[in-house]
Amino acid sequence: MASVRGTVKINIQTCKGCELCVEACPQESLKLSKEINAIGYHYAVLVQDNCTGCVNCALVCPDAVITVYRSIKKGGKRELKEPIATITHVSRDIKVSIDTLSQSQQSIGRVDI
């Protein structure tokens, strides 16, 4: 049986530390770093390995610095899949691509989360 986990990649150099992603994360997987980036902000970091790939963080990020990935564990090996949510442009129009759980289940079979 395959298990699905999520992870995020954050562009720490352009994150402005607004904390919207921290508040939006139901798993409390994100927090602000004590370090500051080149533009003077504390940036968001993944602090726990319990991300479910829900994409809340990417959806609320006003600076489009978060990409969400889902990984699937099959037979003891975990493979990182393509991004499931990426905000590609922030202005009047926002383009969001989300791979729904049902689409993931169709491609990998039954999933226990």
Buried (B, 14 or more C-beta within 10 A) or exposed (E): EBEBBBBBEBBBEBBBBBBBBBEBBEBEBBBBBEEEBEEEBBBBBBEEEEBBBBBBBBBBBEBBBBBBBBBBEEEEEEEEBEBBBBBEEEEEEEEEEBBEBEEBEEEBEEBEE
